Amino acid sequence: MTSPDLSTDAAAAALAGIGREPDIDVRDAHARVWWSVLAEPGDGAAGDLVSRFGAEDALRIALSDADDEWSSARARWMPRADPGSIRHALDTARRAGATLLIPSDSRWPHRLDDLGAHTPHVLWVRGDLEWLEASPTVAIVGARAATPYGEAVAADLAAELAASGVIVVSGAAYGIDGAAHRAALTTDGRTVAFLAGGVDRAYPRGHEALLSRIAASGAVISETPCGAAPTKWRFLSRNRLIAALADAVVIVEAGHRSGSLNTAAHAAQLGRALGAVPGPVTSAASAGSHRVLREFDGVCVTSAADVREMLGDAVTHGRQEGTRTDDTTRLLDALSARVGRDTEDVARRAGFAYADAQALLGLAELEGRVARGADGLWRSARRSE
């Protein structure tokens, strides 16, 4: 394809009419919009390339025909390298009134920087984030097929926390997520909803009015460009953003294989305070919550006071110290406790060169954080810690 025009004039023209900060670096922002279309959310190779060379130079490398360490990733980026797709994403954002944020913006939520190479290239926002950095945040997530018990507990937690100035974060799904958002709004508190598709597309459709209410006083956010459809992968990838934005994550009702456990895993890897609400031992809807308590060393949450205690620990030992997800966390994010992976696969998933992945795996093995099986494949040892 013809190389995209990344000049200042072209970038300014492309971003005209897009809500953004007035002193934004338009060339960086334009290149990052390209990246949000080229790469799927959480693409570690894309994140590593951008962090090493900057969004603009990284884009030139990605769209070149060089035979280098990026060749395999380039094969999945190139089919999306269509200027028409970029224009469509920007046109859709303009029509939706979405605001574009990039990491250098003053309103960028810097908790997300803890994701390292998996940090979003951009965020699309309906609403405002001016207030976000100064307030504690709690993610309340759980099953879509929630029981009345689960929805009641989620609502009680969210209402009491939001009334005291805590920002409630969730994923706008039916069930626990929706109950938490609605309860926060009833107290005139602020709540943030992360979507797996574009912010111009209400999903689920039945929550269109709820999302409009959230945007009016809080924020609806996505890293995927406007017009993008939610997919199973994007839901899972979205969960890392919910976990990263939160100072504490609370799982309220989740099945044994609930997607909420994916959020819990991200929270554990990021060092966020993690808790779960216990349910009846006979309830399949609480099996995942009990797994969080048993396998993730989660805090047993029975009231908002328990969550405030979690927040106190998080603020004292976590975010205020400016911690960042290091290379080992990126490595662990590429591993599974159940599925073995060879070094080459781990390197690709984490966005490392093979030699760097090999060295980090060796160190992590000495620390007991990963294990190499008799089949020669690596697995996370997190559950046995």
Phi, psi and omega per residue, in radians:
M1 nan 2.815 3.053
T2 -1.255 2.387 -3.121
S3 -1.075 2.416 -3.129
P4 -1.184 2.624 3.079
D5 -1.395 1.914 -3.102
L6 -1.863 0.327 3.135
S7 -1.176 2.867 3.129
T8 -1.060 -0.759 -3.128
D9 -1.105 -0.756 3.141
A10 -1.143 -0.699 -3.141
A11 -1.154 -0.770 -3.141
A12 -1.089 -0.699 3.128
A13 -1.163 -0.718 -3.121
A14 -1.129 -0.612 -3.063
L15 -1.653 0.060 3.140
A16 -1.036 2.314 3.117
G17 1.448 -0.048 3.085
I18 -1.526 2.309 3.078
G19 -1.111 2.184 -3.112
R20 -2.860 2.908 3.084
E21 -1.200 2.494 -3.019
P22 -1.126 -0.531 -3.095
D23 -1.763 0.438 -3.132
I24 -1.121 2.559 3.024
D25 -1.353 1.741 -2.996
V26 -1.144 -0.562 -3.141
R27 -1.199 -0.754 3.096
D28 -1.121 -0.768 -3.125
A29 -1.103 -0.748 3.137
H30 -1.080 -0.778 3.125
A31 -1.107 -0.661 3.138
R32 -1.189 -0.599 3.047
V33 -1.079 -0.739 3.045
W34 -0.967 -0.820 -3.107
W35 -1.099 -0.624 -3.137
S36 -1.162 -0.396 3.083
V37 -1.560 -0.696 -3.082
L38 -1.165 -0.781 -2.961
A39 -1.890 2.486 3.023
E40 -1.186 2.675 3.105
P41 -0.928 2.374 3.088
G42 1.375 0.186 3.126
D43 -1.134 1.846 -3.065
G44 -1.135 -0.596 3.128
A45 -1.152 -0.731 3.100
A46 -1.114 -0.764 3.131
G47 -1.102 -0.696 3.129
D48 -1.155 -0.747 -3.140
L49 -1.096 -0.783 -3.141
V50 -1.149 -0.701 -3.124
S51 -1.180 -0.515 -3.116
R52 -1.431 -0.618 -3.002
F53 -2.115 -0.093 -3.020
G54 1.479 2.677 -3.007
A55 -1.056 -0.712 -3.047
E56 -1.212 -0.911 3.135
D57 -1.174 -0.615 3.098
A58 -1.073 -0.646 3.132
L59 -1.148 -0.707 3.106
R60 -1.080 -0.736 3.116
I61 -1.105 -0.768 -3.087
A62 -1.104 -0.576 -3.074
L63 -1.705 0.149 3.092
S64 -1.467 3.059 3.101
D65 -1.906 0.459 -3.119
A66 -1.203 2.634 3.041
D67 -1.757 1.627 -3.020
D68 -2.498 -2.912 -3.077
E69 -1.160 -0.214 -3.115
W70 -1.692 0.078 -3.021
S71 -1.023 -0.774 -3.098
S72 -1.184 -0.682 3.108
A73 -1.205 -0.651 3.133
R74 -1.015 -0.585 -3.121
A75 -1.115 -0.501 3.115
R76 -1.617 -0.334 3.119
W77 -1.461 -0.676 -3.000
M78 -1.031 -0.689 3.137
P79 -1.041 -0.333 3.140
R80 -1.733 0.010 -3.055
A81 -1.389 1.147 -3.097
D82 -2.053 2.009 3.129
P83 -0.958 -0.530 3.110
G84 -1.110 -0.615 3.111
S85 -1.177 -0.644 3.108
I86 -1.147 -0.815 3.129
R87 -1.063 -0.714 3.134
H88 -1.090 -0.760 -3.140
A89 -1.081 -0.746 -3.124
L90 -1.240 -0.704 3.099
D91 -1.082 -0.728 3.134
T92 -1.146 -0.680 3.108
A93 -1.119 -0.703 3.111
R94 -1.072 -0.792 -3.131
R95 -1.127 -0.578 -3.118
A96 -1.447 -0.168 -3.089
G97 1.217 0.493 -3.119
A98 -1.366 2.572 3.087
T99 -1.766 2.383 3.117
L100 -1.675 2.230 3.040
L101 -2.089 2.453 3.034
I102 -2.165 2.855 -3.012
P103 -1.018 -0.398 3.140
S104 -1.455 -0.102 -3.137
D105 -1.223 2.623 3.133
S106 -1.179 -0.459 -3.113
R107 -1.639 0.042 3.126
W108 -1.078 2.285 3.119
P109 -1.335 1.757 -2.972
H110 -1.239 -0.162 3.003
R111 -1.037 -0.532 -3.117
L112 -1.174 -0.367 -3.136
D113 -1.109 -0.345 3.111
D114 -1.131 -0.203 3.126
L115 -1.374 -0.103 3.091
G116 1.036 -2.189 -3.108
A117 -1.149 -0.229 -3.130
H118 -1.738 0.184 3.060
T119 -1.163 2.444 3.135
P120 -1.058 2.596 3.059
H121 -1.284 -0.656 3.118
V122 -2.546 2.921 2.934
L123 -2.246 2.417 3.011
W124 -1.848 2.281 -2.979
V125 -2.276 2.321 2.841
R126 -1.885 2.040 -3.061
G127 2.086 -2.634 -3.063
D128 -2.469 2.529 3.114
L129 -2.089 0.276 -3.075
E130 -1.005 -0.549 -3.006
W131 -1.651 -0.089 -2.891
L132 -1.209 -0.804 -3.008
E133 -1.145 -0.452 -3.039
A134 -1.517 -0.096 -3.029
S135 -2.054 2.598 3.028
P136 -1.209 2.637 -3.084
T137 -2.261 2.445 3.093
V138 -2.276 2.243 3.028
A139 -1.584 2.203 3.066
I140 -2.059 1.953 -3.040
V141 -2.375 2.841 3.121
G142 3.034 -2.832 -2.980
A143 -1.198 2.529 2.969
R144 -1.224 -0.762 3.126
A145 -1.498 1.112 -3.068
A146 -1.399 2.709 3.045
T147 -1.547 2.874 3.052
P148 -0.974 -0.648 3.090
Y149 -1.026 -0.862 -3.101
G150 -1.100 -0.775 -3.137
E151 -1.137 -0.650 3.130
A152 -1.159 -0.748 3.135
V153 -1.153 -0.766 3.123
A154 -1.044 -0.757 -3.140
A155 -1.125 -0.759 3.136
D156 -1.076 -0.802 3.133
L157 -1.071 -0.878 -3.065
A158 -1.108 -0.751 -3.116
A159 -1.095 -0.820 -3.106
E160 -1.178 -0.700 3.138
L161 -1.193 -0.802 -3.120
A162 -1.107 -0.644 3.140
A163 -1.124 -0.438 3.142
S164 -1.658 0.156 3.054
G165 1.715 0.050 3.092
V166 -1.429 2.387 3.103
I167 -1.499 2.223 -3.130
V168 -1.650 2.180 -3.103
V169 -1.961 2.389 3.063
S170 -2.801 -2.983 -2.994
G171 -1.956 0.187 3.024
A172 1.143 0.229 3.118
A173 -1.347 2.942 3.002
Y174 -1.119 2.865 3.066
G175 1.480 -2.263 -3.032
I176 -1.075 -0.785 -3.112
D177 -0.997 -0.908 -3.117
G178 -1.066 -0.704 3.123
A179 -1.072 -0.713 -3.141
A180 -1.160 -0.812 3.120
H181 -1.043 -0.843 -3.082
R182 -1.090 -0.709 -3.124
A183 -1.150 -0.705 3.105
A184 -1.072 -0.694 -3.131
L185 -1.188 -0.574 -3.112
T186 -1.162 -0.373 3.123
T187 -1.710 0.188 -3.050
D188 1.076 0.437 3.073
G189 -1.503 3.073 -3.136
R190 -1.815 2.523 3.123
T191 -2.485 2.623 -3.110
V192 -2.143 2.300 3.101
A193 -2.007 2.190 3.052
F194 -1.703 2.250 3.121
L195 -1.836 2.678 3.099
A196 -1.569 -0.224 3.053
G197 -2.060 -2.959 -3.136
G198 -1.131 2.665 -3.117
V199 -1.257 -0.174 3.084
D200 -1.433 -0.171 -3.078
R201 -1.993 1.909 3.107
A202 -1.178 2.147 3.098
Y203 -2.499 2.180 -0.013
P204 -1.234 2.734 -3.074
R205 -1.012 -0.597 -3.140
G206 -1.143 -0.206 3.129
H207 -1.830 0.346 -3.132
E208 -1.033 -0.805 3.133
A209 -1.157 -0.691 3.124
L210 -1.090 -0.766 -3.140
L211 -1.116 -0.622 3.082
S212 -1.132 -0.694 3.090
R213 -1.147 -0.698 3.114
I214 -1.087 -0.783 -3.121
A215 -1.133 -0.500 -3.093
A216 -1.213 -0.556 -3.108
S217 -2.122 -0.269 -3.140
G218 -2.264 -2.158 -3.123
A219 -2.736 2.494 2.961
V220 -1.952 2.196 -2.942
I221 -2.269 2.551 2.967
S222 -2.625 2.605 3.011
E223 -1.602 -0.287 3.136
T224 -1.417 2.576 -3.086
P225 -1.164 2.728 3.080
C226 -1.025 2.458 -3.077
G227 1.656 -0.279 -3.110
A228 -1.289 2.417 3.132
A229 -1.529 2.541 3.041
P230 -1.224 2.410 3.079
T231 -2.254 2.921 -3.133
K232 -0.986 -0.763 -3.141
W233 -1.114 -0.705 -3.100
R234 -1.191 -0.549 3.027
F235 -1.108 -0.808 -3.141
L236 -1.120 -0.729 -3.137
S237 -1.198 -0.617 3.090
R238 -1.022 -0.560 -3.100
N239 -1.063 -0.538 3.139
R240 -1.164 -0.532 3.125
L241 -1.248 -0.711 3.086
I242 -1.044 -0.802 -3.131
A243 -1.142 -0.727 -3.079
A244 -1.218 -0.637 -3.110
L245 -1.247 -0.383 -3.047
A246 -1.549 2.520 2.941
D247 -1.398 -0.486 3.098
A248 -2.525 2.533 -3.133
V249 -2.105 2.251 3.141
V250 -2.108 2.161 3.082
I251 -1.650 2.090 3.116
V252 -1.998 1.877 -3.115
E253 1.032 2.044 3.085
A254 -2.721 2.388 3.079
G255 -1.199 3.028 -3.058
H256 -1.033 -0.591 -3.137
R257 -2.050 0.511 -3.106
S258 -1.097 2.558 3.050
G259 -1.088 -0.357 3.098
S260 -1.099 -0.457 3.101
L261 -1.198 -0.472 3.028
N262 -1.125 -0.720 3.061
T263 -1.098 -0.729 3.121
A264 -1.086 -0.702 3.133
A265 -1.114 -0.752 3.087
H266 -1.085 -0.724 3.129
A267 -1.064 -0.752 3.133
A268 -1.104 -0.748 -3.129
Q269 -1.189 -0.533 -3.138
L270 -1.504 -0.088 -3.133
G271 1.349 0.343 3.087
R272 -1.345 2.618 3.038
A273 -1.097 2.347 -3.028
L274 -2.286 2.291 3.120
G275 -2.476 2.967 3.122
A276 -2.594 2.609 3.095
V277 -1.580 2.178 3.119
P278 -1.285 2.652 3.087
G279 -2.287 -3.080 3.072
P280 -1.016 2.419 -3.114
V281 -1.141 -0.308 3.128
T282 -1.583 -0.057 -3.048
S283 -1.592 2.063 3.079
A284 -1.115 -0.462 -3.129
A285 -1.205 -0.303 3.132
S286 -1.868 0.067 -3.101
A287 -1.057 -0.680 3.130
G288 -1.199 -0.679 3.081
S289 -1.055 -0.712 3.128
H290 -1.189 -0.557 3.050
R291 -1.119 -0.684 3.110
V292 -1.070 -0.745 3.132
L293 -1.162 -0.647 -3.048
R294 -1.493 -0.786 -2.970
E295 -1.747 -0.374 -3.112
F296 -1.924 0.128 -3.086
D297 0.959 0.688 -3.140
G298 -1.220 2.670 3.064
V299 -1.343 2.401 3.085
C300 -1.362 1.988 -3.055
V301 -1.789 2.094 3.101
T302 -2.135 -0.102 -3.122
S303 -2.831 2.938 3.077
A304 -1.117 -0.474 3.106
A305 -1.096 -0.646 3.085
D306 -1.099 -0.684 -3.126
V307 -1.211 -0.709 3.110
R308 -1.089 -0.616 3.071
E309 -1.134 -0.707 3.062
M310 -1.064 -0.716 3.139
L311 -1.115 -0.683 3.116
G312 -1.045 -0.749 3.106
D313 -1.159 -0.690 -3.102
A314 -1.130 -0.771 -3.103
V315 -1.220 -0.650 -3.118
T316 -1.214 -0.716 -2.999
H317 -1.932 -0.089 -3.031
G318 -2.011 -1.686 -2.908
R319 -1.068 -0.660 -3.069
Q320 -1.145 -0.383 3.103
E321 -1.439 -0.046 3.083
G322 1.193 0.635 -3.132
T323 -1.171 2.679 3.125
R324 -2.334 2.574 3.069
T325 -1.190 2.085 -3.089
D326 -1.584 -3.053 -3.090
D327 -1.081 -0.575 -3.137
T328 -1.143 -0.652 3.103
T329 -1.140 -0.712 3.058
R330 -1.037 -0.701 3.127
L331 -1.106 -0.830 -3.124
L332 -1.123 -0.572 3.133
D333 -1.144 -0.400 -3.127
A334 -1.552 -0.079 -3.086
L335 -1.862 2.840 3.080
S336 -2.233 2.580 3.075
A337 -1.300 -0.384 -3.049
R338 -1.825 -0.678 -3.034
V339 -1.782 2.123 3.118
G340 -1.307 2.526 3.139
R341 -2.372 2.487 3.109
D342 -1.422 2.966 -3.041
T343 -1.066 -0.681 -3.128
E344 -1.110 -0.712 3.130
D345 -1.175 -0.717 3.110
V346 -1.085 -0.753 3.132
A347 -1.062 -0.753 -3.131
R348 -1.133 -0.786 -3.100
R349 -1.160 -0.627 -3.090
A350 -1.552 -0.180 -3.120
G351 1.360 0.526 3.108
F352 -1.828 2.734 2.874
A353 -1.204 2.689 -3.071
Y354 -0.984 -0.800 -3.091
A355 -1.110 -0.676 3.124
D356 -1.161 -0.736 3.112
A357 -1.091 -0.718 -3.140
Q358 -1.067 -0.751 3.141
A359 -1.175 -0.761 -3.135
L360 -1.159 -0.644 3.091
L361 -1.104 -0.690 3.117
G362 -1.096 -0.753 3.122
L363 -1.161 -0.749 -3.136
A364 -1.126 -0.574 3.100
E365 -1.160 -0.700 3.101
L366 -1.101 -0.578 -3.141
E367 -1.437 -0.093 -3.140
G368 1.372 0.313 -3.088
R369 -1.633 -0.319 3.045
V370 -2.379 2.812 3.127
A371 -2.404 2.523 3.107
R372 -1.898 2.111 -3.079
G373 -1.390 3.073 3.115
A374 -1.093 -0.382 3.106
D375 -1.437 0.018 3.128
G376 1.418 0.059 -3.105
L377 -1.708 2.605 -3.089
W378 -1.607 2.506 3.051
R379 -2.422 2.640 3.045
S380 -1.191 2.397 3.118
A381 -1.782 0.261 -3.051
R382 -0.950 -0.731 -3.042
R383 -1.217 -0.341 -3.116
S384 -1.699 0.060 -3.125
E385 -1.310 nan nan
